[in-house]
Amino acid sequence: MRKAALLLLLCGASAWPQVDGITASASRTVSLTPDEAVFAVAVTTGVGASVEQVVALLQETGVTARDLLAIGSAPEYYGPSGPTPASRVTHQFGFVVPYSRMKETADKLDAARKNAAANDGELQYSLTVSASEKAFEEARQRLLPELVAEARKSAEALGAAADMTVGSILSVSENTAPAGLVYSSGPYLRADLMRAGGIRAQVGVFARFAAQPR
């Protein structure tokens, strides 16, 4: 009775003689060294400010017009006769710097924020500390063979309990999730955040193996 129940579980079918494979999973959480910082910057000014003037405000950070993502505006308020004309416009930028330049860039943005405020503007920014796609891909390639081998051991344990022989791999699918640490600007961006530890990422596989009764 126990063997039949295991066979039903392994094949997901209504009759255990139809078993033709066993699926097992394995996953690992890895800690990657942060190597980049992704900045999102929003600069709000009067509608008369040009892109060149806004970029000039950020020139010490290395931002250029190529980093501009969007320009938007909104009405001042909605009155009885409808929205009033917008008097403010926001330029949104996005750029990446090496992790070693994160604090330097944040300091320059803080200085640019003060400069913007002194000229009737507003600057806000946030950043994500992360491991690059290259670093994550290297970890993924290193771990995949280990995870498939681990999944095979799990499949073999399930097969042994059901008196099945596990054979070759039929298919493999991945469940991976790179991650970053999101920090905000201002007083929360302190020296302790600059010494961020490893970036955690999840690498996982679902492997299906051929199986047959012994």
Phi and psi restraints in degrees (value plus and minus 20) as a CYANA .aco file:
   2 ARG   PHI     -83.4   -43.4
   2 ARG   PSI     -60.7   -20.7
   3 LYS   PHI     -84.5   -44.5
   3 LYS   PSI     -62.3   -22.3
   4 ALA   PHI     -82.9   -42.9
   4 ALA   PSI     -60.3   -20.3
   5 ALA   PHI     -83.3   -43.3
   5 ALA   PSI     -60.7   -20.7
   6 LEU   PHI     -84.5   -44.5
   6 LEU   PSI     -59.9   -19.9
   7 LEU   PHI     -84.3   -44.3
   7 LEU   PSI     -61.2   -21.2
   8 LEU   PHI     -81.8   -41.8
   8 LEU   PSI     -59.0   -19.0
   9 LEU   PHI     -86.0   -46.0
   9 LEU   PSI     -60.9   -20.9
  10 LEU   PHI     -90.5   -50.5
  10 LEU   PSI     -57.7   -17.7
  11 CYS   PHI    -116.7   -76.7
  11 CYS   PSI     -40.6    -0.6
  12 GLY   PHI      47.3    87.3
  12 GLY   PSI       1.1    41.1
  13 ALA   PHI    -131.2   -91.2
  13 ALA   PSI     156.5   196.5
  14 SER   PHI    -109.3   -69.3
  14 SER   PSI     -30.8     9.2
  15 ALA   PHI    -156.4  -116.4
  15 ALA   PSI     103.1   143.1
  16 TRP   PHI     -84.8   -44.8
  16 TRP   PSI     -43.0    -3.0
  17 PRO   PHI     -84.1   -44.1
  17 PRO   PSI     -32.7     7.3
  18 GLN   PHI    -102.9   -62.9
  18 GLN   PSI     -17.3    22.7
  19 VAL   PHI     -78.8   -38.8
  19 VAL   PSI     104.4   144.4
  20 ASP   PHI    -153.3  -113.3
  20 ASP   PSI     -12.2    27.8
  21 GLY   PHI    -193.8  -153.8
  21 GLY   PSI     138.8   178.8
  22 ILE   PHI    -147.6  -107.6
  22 ILE   PSI     110.2   150.2
  23 THR   PHI    -126.3   -86.3
  23 THR   PSI     111.3   151.3
  24 ALA   PHI    -156.3  -116.3
  24 ALA   PSI     136.5   176.5
  25 SER   PHI    -144.3  -104.3
  25 SER   PSI     141.1   181.1
  26 ALA   PHI    -173.9  -133.9
  26 ALA   PSI     124.8   164.8
  27 SER   PHI    -166.7  -126.7
  27 SER   PSI     140.8   180.8
  28 ARG   PHI    -166.8  -126.8
  28 ARG   PSI     117.7   157.7
  29 THR   PHI    -118.7   -78.7
  29 THR   PSI     103.8   143.8
  30 VAL   PHI    -133.6   -93.6
  30 VAL   PSI     133.4   173.4
  31 SER   PHI    -130.0   -90.0
  31 SER   PSI      95.2   135.2
  32 LEU   PHI    -123.0   -83.0
  32 LEU   PSI     125.8   165.8
  33 THR   PHI     -93.6   -53.6
  33 THR   PSI     105.6   145.6
  34 PRO   PHI     -81.9   -41.9
  34 PRO   PSI     112.8   152.8
  35 ASP   PHI    -153.7  -113.7
  35 ASP   PSI     -14.4    25.6
  36 GLU   PHI    -173.6  -133.6
  36 GLU   PSI     137.2   177.2
  37 ALA   PHI    -149.5  -109.5
  37 ALA   PSI     105.9   145.9
  38 VAL   PHI    -122.6   -82.6
  38 VAL   PSI      98.6   138.6
  39 PHE   PHI    -122.1   -82.1
  39 PHE   PSI     118.6   158.6
  40 ALA   PHI    -138.9   -98.9
  40 ALA   PSI     102.4   142.4
  41 VAL   PHI    -144.8  -104.8
  41 VAL   PSI     114.8   154.8
  42 ALA   PHI    -144.9  -104.9
  42 ALA   PSI     103.8   143.8
  43 VAL   PHI    -136.8   -96.8
  43 VAL   PSI      99.9   139.9
  44 THR   PHI    -127.3   -87.3
  44 THR   PSI     108.5   148.5
  45 THR   PHI    -159.5  -119.5
  45 THR   PSI    -199.0  -159.0
  46 GLY   PHI     -87.1   -47.1
  46 GLY   PSI     138.0   178.0
  47 VAL   PHI     -84.2   -44.2
  47 VAL   PSI     -38.3     1.7
  48 GLY   PHI     -99.9   -59.9
  48 GLY   PSI     -29.3    10.7
  49 ALA   PHI     -93.1   -53.1
  49 ALA   PSI     115.9   155.9
  50 SER   PHI    -110.1   -70.1
  50 SER   PSI     145.9   185.9
  51 VAL   PHI     -79.6   -39.6
  51 VAL   PSI     -60.5   -20.5
  52 GLU   PHI     -81.0   -41.0
  52 GLU   PSI     -59.6   -19.6
  53 GLN   PHI     -87.6   -47.6
  53 GLN   PSI     -58.9   -18.9
  54 VAL   PHI     -87.8   -47.8
  54 VAL   PSI     -63.3   -23.3
  55 VAL   PHI     -82.1   -42.1
  55 VAL   PSI     -57.8   -17.8
  56 ALA   PHI     -80.6   -40.6
  56 ALA   PSI     -53.4   -13.4
  57 LEU   PHI     -84.3   -44.3
  57 LEU   PSI     -48.3    -8.3
  58 LEU   PHI    -124.9   -84.9
  58 LEU   PSI     -12.3    27.7
  59 GLN   PHI     -80.7   -40.7
  59 GLN   PSI     -49.8    -9.8
  60 GLU   PHI     -87.2   -47.2
  60 GLU   PSI     -41.2    -1.2
  61 THR   PHI    -106.0   -66.0
  61 THR   PSI     -30.8     9.2
  62 GLY   PHI      71.9   111.9
  62 GLY   PSI     -18.3    21.7
  63 VAL   PHI     -89.2   -49.2
  63 VAL   PSI     120.1   160.1
  64 THR   PHI    -146.8  -106.8
  64 THR   PSI     154.9   194.9
  65 ALA   PHI     -81.8   -41.8
  65 ALA   PSI     -43.7    -3.7
  66 ARG   PHI     -88.0   -48.0
  66 ARG   PSI     -38.8     1.2
  67 ASP   PHI    -108.1   -68.1
  67 ASP   PSI     -21.3    18.7
  68 LEU   PHI     -90.6   -50.6
  68 LEU   PSI     107.3   147.3
  69 LEU   PHI    -121.6   -81.6
  69 LEU   PSI     -58.4   -18.4
  70 ALA   PHI    -183.1  -143.1
  70 ALA   PSI     137.0   177.0
  71 ILE   PHI    -149.1  -109.1
  71 ILE   PSI     110.0   150.0
  72 GLY   PHI    -164.1  -124.1
  72 GLY   PSI     141.0   181.0
  73 SER   PHI    -167.5  -127.5
  73 SER   PSI     144.5   184.5
  74 ALA   PHI    -164.1  -124.1
  74 ALA   PSI     132.2   172.2
  75 PRO   PHI     -82.8   -42.8
  75 PRO   PSI     133.6   173.6
  76 GLU   PHI     -82.6   -42.6
  76 GLU   PSI     -64.6   -24.6
  77 TYR   PHI    -187.6  -147.6
  77 TYR   PSI     145.1   185.1
  78 TYR   PHI    -123.2   -83.2
  78 TYR   PSI      95.7   135.7
  79 GLY   PHI    -123.7   -83.7
  79 GLY   PSI    -194.2  -154.2
  80 PRO   PHI     -78.0   -38.0
  80 PRO   PSI     -51.0   -11.0
  81 SER   PHI    -117.9   -77.9
  81 SER   PSI      -9.5    30.5
  82 GLY   PHI      90.9   130.9
  82 GLY   PSI    -193.6  -153.6
  83 PRO   PHI     -90.8   -50.8
  83 PRO   PSI     124.4   164.4
  84 THR   PHI    -104.4   -64.4
  84 THR   PSI     136.5   176.5
  85 PRO   PHI     -79.5   -39.5
  85 PRO   PSI     122.3   162.3
  86 ALA   PHI     -88.6   -48.6
  86 ALA   PSI     117.4   157.4
  87 SER   PHI    -135.1   -95.1
  87 SER   PSI     -20.7    19.3
  88 ARG   PHI    -151.0  -111.0
  88 ARG   PSI     128.1   168.1
  89 VAL   PHI    -154.9  -114.9
  89 VAL   PSI     124.8   164.8
  90 THR   PHI    -138.4   -98.4
  90 THR   PSI     107.5   147.5
  91 HIS   PHI    -122.8   -82.8
  91 HIS   PSI     107.9   147.9
  92 GLN   PHI    -131.2   -91.2
  92 GLN   PSI     110.5   150.5
  93 PHE   PHI    -142.9  -102.9
  93 PHE   PSI     133.7   173.7
  94 GLY   PHI    -161.4  -121.4
  94 GLY   PSI     114.1   154.1
  95 PHE   PHI    -176.3  -136.3
  95 PHE   PSI     141.5   181.5
  96 VAL   PHI    -141.2  -101.2
  96 VAL   PSI     117.1   157.1
  97 VAL   PHI    -148.4  -108.4
  97 VAL   PSI     136.8   176.8
  98 PRO   PHI     -79.7   -39.7
  98 PRO   PSI     129.7   169.7
  99 TYR   PHI     -76.1   -36.1
  99 TYR   PSI     -54.0   -14.0
 100 SER   PHI     -85.4   -45.4
 100 SER   PSI     -39.0     1.0
 101 ARG   PHI    -124.1   -84.1
 101 ARG   PSI      -9.7    30.3
 102 MET   PHI     -82.0   -42.0
 102 MET   PSI     -72.8   -32.8
 103 LYS   PHI     -85.8   -45.8
 103 LYS   PSI     -60.2   -20.2
 104 GLU   PHI     -79.1   -39.1
 104 GLU   PSI     -64.9   -24.9
 105 THR   PHI     -87.8   -47.8
 105 THR   PSI     -60.6   -20.6
 106 ALA   PHI     -82.5   -42.5
 106 ALA   PSI     -60.2   -20.2
 107 ASP   PHI     -82.8   -42.8
 107 ASP   PSI     -59.9   -19.9
 108 LYS   PHI     -88.3   -48.3
 108 LYS   PSI     -55.6   -15.6
 109 LEU   PHI     -88.8   -48.8
 109 LEU   PSI     -56.2   -16.2
 110 ASP   PHI     -82.6   -42.6
 110 ASP   PSI     -60.4   -20.4
 111 ALA   PHI     -86.6   -46.6
 111 ALA   PSI     -60.1   -20.1
 112 ALA   PHI     -85.8   -45.8
 112 ALA   PSI     -52.7   -12.7
 113 ARG   PHI     -85.0   -45.0
 113 ARG   PSI     -62.7   -22.7
 114 LYS   PHI     -83.8   -43.8
 114 LYS   PSI     -59.6   -19.6
 115 ASN   PHI     -84.7   -44.7
 115 ASN   PSI     -60.8   -20.8
 116 ALA   PHI     -84.8   -44.8
 116 ALA   PSI     -62.2   -22.2
 117 ALA   PHI     -83.9   -43.9
 117 ALA   PSI     -54.5   -14.5
 118 ALA   PHI     -91.7   -51.7
 118 ALA   PSI     -36.2     3.8
 119 ASN   PHI    -136.0   -96.0
 119 ASN   PSI      14.3    54.3
 120 ASP   PHI      40.6    80.6
 120 ASP   PSI      15.2    55.2
 121 GLY   PHI    -143.7  -103.7
 121 GLY   PSI    -199.8  -159.8
 122 GLU   PHI    -165.0  -125.0
 122 GLU   PSI     115.2   155.2
 123 LEU   PHI    -147.0  -107.0
 123 LEU   PSI     109.5   149.5
 124 GLN   PHI    -149.1  -109.1
 124 GLN   PSI     128.0   168.0
 125 TYR   PHI    -170.8  -130.8
 125 TYR   PSI     139.1   179.1
 126 SER   PHI    -161.4  -121.4
 126 SER   PSI     145.5   185.5
 127 LEU   PHI    -165.1  -125.1
 127 LEU   PSI     135.6   175.6
 128 THR   PHI    -140.1  -100.1
 128 THR   PSI     101.2   141.2
 129 VAL   PHI    -109.3   -69.3
 129 VAL   PSI     107.3   147.3
 130 SER   PHI    -170.0  -130.0
 130 SER   PSI     151.4   191.4
 131 ALA   PHI    -113.6   -73.6
 131 ALA   PSI     123.1   163.1
 132 SER   PHI     -87.6   -47.6
 132 SER   PSI     143.1   183.1
 133 GLU   PHI     -79.5   -39.5
 133 GLU   PSI     -55.9   -15.9
 134 LYS   PHI     -83.2   -43.2
 134 LYS   PSI     -64.9   -24.9
 135 ALA   PHI     -84.2   -44.2
 135 ALA   PSI     -61.6   -21.6
 136 PHE   PHI     -86.1   -46.1
 136 PHE   PSI     -60.8   -20.8
 137 GLU   PHI     -85.3   -45.3
 137 GLU   PSI     -57.2   -17.2
 138 GLU   PHI     -83.7   -43.7
 138 GLU   PSI     -61.8   -21.8
 139 ALA   PHI     -86.5   -46.5
 139 ALA   PSI     -60.2   -20.2
 140 ARG   PHI     -81.9   -41.9
 140 ARG   PSI     -67.8   -27.8
 141 GLN   PHI     -83.1   -43.1
 141 GLN   PSI     -54.2   -14.2
 142 ARG   PHI     -90.2   -50.2
 142 ARG   PSI     -57.2   -17.2
 143 LEU   PHI    -106.2   -66.2
 143 LEU   PSI     -47.5    -7.5
 144 LEU   PHI     -74.7   -34.7
 144 LEU   PSI     -68.4   -28.4
 145 PRO   PHI     -80.1   -40.1
 145 PRO   PSI     -57.8   -17.8
 146 GLU   PHI     -85.7   -45.7
 146 GLU   PSI     -60.1   -20.1
 147 LEU   PHI     -90.6   -50.6
 147 LEU   PSI     -57.6   -17.6
 148 VAL   PHI     -84.5   -44.5
 148 VAL   PSI     -60.9   -20.9
 149 ALA   PHI     -84.0   -44.0
 149 ALA   PSI     -59.0   -19.0
 150 GLU   PHI     -86.2   -46.2
 150 GLU   PSI     -60.0   -20.0
 151 ALA   PHI     -84.6   -44.6
 151 ALA   PSI     -57.1   -17.1
 152 ARG   PHI     -82.3   -42.3
 152 ARG   PSI     -61.5   -21.5
 153 LYS   PHI     -81.5   -41.5
 153 LYS   PSI     -60.6   -20.6
 154 SER   PHI     -85.6   -45.6
 154 SER   PSI     -60.8   -20.8
 155 ALA   PHI     -84.8   -44.8
 155 ALA   PSI     -59.2   -19.2
 156 GLU   PHI     -86.5   -46.5
 156 GLU   PSI     -56.0   -16.0
 157 ALA   PHI     -86.2   -46.2
 157 ALA   PSI     -61.5   -21.5
 158 LEU   PHI     -84.7   -44.7
 158 LEU   PSI     -62.6   -22.6
 159 GLY   PHI     -83.4   -43.4
 159 GLY   PSI     -61.4   -21.4
 160 ALA   PHI     -82.4   -42.4
 160 ALA   PSI     -59.0   -19.0
 161 ALA   PHI     -86.4   -46.4
 161 ALA   PSI     -46.7    -6.7
 162 ALA   PHI    -123.1   -83.1
 162 ALA   PSI     -10.0    30.0
 163 ASP   PHI      40.0    80.0
 163 ASP   PSI      25.0    65.0
 164 MET   PHI    -137.5   -97.5
 164 MET   PSI     132.1   172.1
 165 THR   PHI    -122.9   -82.9
 165 THR   PSI     108.0   148.0
 166 VAL   PHI    -113.8   -73.8
 166 VAL   PSI     111.4   151.4
 167 GLY   PHI    -132.5   -92.5
 167 GLY   PSI    -155.2  -115.2
 168 SER   PHI     -95.5   -55.5
 168 SER   PSI     146.3   186.3
 169 ILE   PHI     -95.2   -55.2
 169 ILE   PSI     110.1   150.1
 170 LEU   PHI    -113.2   -73.2
 170 LEU   PSI     -58.2   -18.2
 171 SER   PHI    -183.7  -143.7
 171 SER   PSI     135.6   175.6
 172 VAL   PHI    -158.0  -118.0
 172 VAL   PSI     110.3   150.3
 173 SER   PHI    -143.7  -103.7
 173 SER   PSI     133.9   173.9
 174 GLU   PHI    -129.8   -89.8
 174 GLU   PSI     134.2   174.2
 175 ASN   PHI    -155.4  -115.4
 175 ASN   PSI      66.0   106.0
 176 THR   PHI    -136.4   -96.4
 176 THR   PSI     129.1   169.1
 177 ALA   PHI    -169.6  -129.6
 177 ALA   PSI      72.9   112.9
 178 PRO   PHI     -88.6   -48.6
 178 PRO   PSI     133.7   173.7
 179 ALA   PHI    -161.8  -121.8
 179 ALA   PSI     142.0   182.0
 180 GLY   PHI    -155.9  -115.9
 180 GLY   PSI     148.6   188.6
 181 LEU   PHI    -125.0   -85.0
 181 LEU   PSI     102.0   142.0
 182 VAL   PHI    -113.6   -73.6
 182 VAL   PSI     104.1   144.1
 183 TYR   PHI    -137.3   -97.3
 183 TYR   PSI     130.2   170.2
 184 SER   PHI    -122.1   -82.1
 184 SER   PSI     144.9   184.9
 185 SER   PHI    -100.9   -60.9
 185 SER   PSI     158.1   198.1
 186 GLY   PHI      62.9   102.9
 186 GLY   PSI    -169.0  -129.0
 187 PRO   PHI     -84.1   -44.1
 187 PRO   PSI     -36.7     3.3
 188 TYR   PHI    -101.0   -61.0
 188 TYR   PSI     -33.5     6.5
 189 LEU   PHI    -113.2   -73.2
 189 LEU   PSI      57.8    97.8
 190 ARG   PHI    -125.4   -85.4
 190 ARG   PSI     155.9   195.9
 191 ALA   PHI     -80.2   -40.2
 191 ALA   PSI     -53.5   -13.5
 192 ASP   PHI     -85.2   -45.2
 192 ASP   PSI     -49.8    -9.8
 193 LEU   PHI     -93.4   -53.4
 193 LEU   PSI     -48.8    -8.8
 194 MET   PHI     -87.1   -47.1
 194 MET   PSI     -41.6    -1.6
 195 ARG   PHI    -120.2   -80.2
 195 ARG   PSI      19.9    59.9
 196 ALA   PHI     -77.6   -37.6
 196 ALA   PSI     122.8   162.8
 197 GLY   PHI     -98.3   -58.3
 197 GLY   PSI    -176.3  -136.3
 198 GLY   PHI     -87.4   -47.4
 198 GLY   PSI     131.9   171.9
 199 ILE   PHI    -109.9   -69.9
 199 ILE   PSI     100.7   140.7
 200 ARG   PHI    -103.9   -63.9
 200 ARG   PSI     116.7   156.7
 201 ALA   PHI    -159.1  -119.1
 201 ALA   PSI     129.4   169.4
 202 GLN   PHI    -127.6   -87.6
 202 GLN   PSI     110.1   150.1
 203 VAL   PHI    -144.4  -104.4
 203 VAL   PSI     103.3   143.3
 204 GLY   PHI    -163.1  -123.1
 204 GLY   PSI     138.3   178.3
 205 VAL   PHI    -156.3  -116.3
 205 VAL   PSI     130.9   170.9
 206 PHE   PHI    -138.6   -98.6
 206 PHE   PSI      94.5   134.5
 207 ALA   PHI    -135.2   -95.2
 207 ALA   PSI     113.9   153.9
 208 ARG   PHI    -130.0   -90.0
 208 ARG   PSI     108.9   148.9
 209 PHE   PHI    -136.5   -96.5
 209 PHE   PSI     125.0   165.0
 210 ALA   PHI     -83.7   -43.7
 210 ALA   PSI     125.1   165.1
 211 ALA   PHI    -168.4  -128.4
 211 ALA   PSI     126.8   166.8
 212 GLN   PHI    -170.0  -130.0
 212 GLN   PSI     135.3   175.3
 213 PRO   PHI     -82.3   -42.3
 213 PRO   PSI     125.9   165.9
